Amino acid sequence: MNIKQNDQKFIANTYNRFPVVIKYGKGSLVYDENDQEYIDLSGGIAVNTFGFADQAWIDAITDQLQQVQHTSNLYYTEPAVKLAELLCNKTGMKKVFFSNSGGEANECAIKVARKYAADLKGKDYYTIITLENSFHGRTITTLAATGQAYFHQDFTPLTPGFVYARANVFSDIEQLAEQNKCAAIMLEVIQGEGGVNPLNQEYLDQVAEFCVKNDLLLIVDEVQTGNGRTGELFGYMNFDLRPDIVTTAKGLGGGLPLGATILGDKVQNTLTPGTHGSTFGGNPVCCAGAINILQRIDDDLLAEVKQKSDYIINTLKNSKGIKNVTGLGLMLGIEVERNNQDIIRECIEQGVLVISAKDKVRLLPALNIPQDILEQAINVIKRVCAKTEHP
Ligand SMILES: Cc1ncc(COP(=O)(O)O)c(C=O)c1O
């Protein structure tokens, strides 16, 4: 079968795919249909926490698969409860709603924020302040939350009730909160799709304080930054924040679809029977895999993530053709002098899978990528970036 041709023929044309058919992988190595080997630094866009075919994760999910694959949420199951307890214990938060994706985790957060504000202040307090250049998902409501006009075009009218503040400009928050009846502020501590841009500590402190003072909920979208990616379990922990709602997905499932909306003190009882639900949310197989993943994101692994991050930043930062490296942990953006798409293409040709984030080259490797494989890949990136356009 010609996979590339049939993909174009039968799959909706929403993705600009790289010209690689991925057939199998092990750890951070992946192979195409011709058994050509690649080092994967894209991690399924921050999903494959422990790379490909990770045995401990496979054991956890196959074990569960042989018992119960699905029950519906009309019955109790152990994996979801165990995973929720782990998430609460590790964050100090109170309750979890499970879904299947980042977009859905954010939908739930938005519903919780609206209901909380409606109960507390009245139904017209539904506006949520999000940030310009943010990314929160592709459903009509999470698109509305996404502060990028590019994603909005063609799909209006979007869900009303979102206004956008410039990232790191606190006066925008004050002004928008003054002009609108607000329920919450929602942000990514590092804007991932927006170009791997971390927010400032001072700004985040101001926003957090403002939320407390004005009874606005602080929602942190940890879909990309969560689950050890930044060198802490969740990105907000790098900034000492105490969000009211944390959303996550991607790396929590490790390759199976799973979303989680983690609820803090204030909002733990906002959802009541019938107010939200999901057929597959809390699926026992996905949750069994996630328990395995979460248990392995311990202090040693997080220290390893930080060490590898330092290695990448120190190797690339002042290297020829590279202007800057942004991000935290193993969520890094390389600001390059040449066109990033050319660099990504050349890296792939040389056996290293990297992706873009706006005009940067983005790295999201498996958290347990072996140092020698990482060094090999970083040397390729360094060489490709140093190439001049017209030799
Ligand atoms: C910060 C953030 N939020 C939400 C999403 C949407 O997640 P999903 O594609 O699982 O719906 C993404 C996906 O890239 C993301 O990076």
The ligand as an SDF file (V2000), in Angstrom:
LIG
                    3D

 16 16  0  0  0  0  0  0  0  0999 V2000
   -1.3180   24.0160   25.8810 C   0  0  0  0  0  0  0  0  0  0  0  0
   -2.2450   23.1500   25.0770 C   0  0  0  0  0  0  0  0  0  0  0  0
   -3.5350   23.0910   25.4150 N   0  0  0  0  0  0  0  0  0  0  0  0
   -4.4070   22.3230   24.7520 C   0  0  0  0  0  0  0  0  0  0  0  0
   -4.0090   21.5610   23.6730 C   0  0  0  0  0  0  0  0  0  0  0  0
   -5.0110   20.7030   22.9450 C   0  0  0  0  0  0  0  0  0  0  0  0
   -4.8060   19.3750   23.2590 O   0  0  0  0  0  0  0  0  0  0  0  0
   -5.4860   18.2040   22.4000 P   0  0  0  0  0  0  0  0  0  0  0  0
   -4.8730   18.2650   21.0430 O   0  0  0  0  0  0  0  0  0  0  0  0
   -5.1390   16.9450   23.1470 O   0  0  0  0  0  0  0  0  0  0  0  0
   -6.9550   18.4710   22.3880 O   0  0  0  0  0  0  0  0  0  0  0  0
   -2.6620   21.5850   23.2870 C   0  0  0  0  0  0  0  0  0  0  0  0
   -2.2110   20.8050   22.1260 C   0  0  0  0  0  0  0  0  0  0  0  0
   -1.1870   21.0460   21.5390 O   0  0  0  0  0  0  0  0  0  0  0  0
   -1.7550   22.3950   24.0090 C   0  0  0  0  0  0  0  0  0  0  0  0
   -0.4660   22.4610   23.6940 O   0  0  0  0  0  0  0  0  0  0  0  0
  1  2  1  0
  2  3  1  0
  2 15  2  0
  3  4  2  0
  4  5  1  0
  5  6  1  0
  5 12  2  0
  6  7  1  0
  7  8  1  0
  8  9  2  0
  8 10  1  0
  8 11  1  0
 12 13  1  0
 12 15  1  0
 13 14  2  0
 15 16  1  0
M  END
$$$$
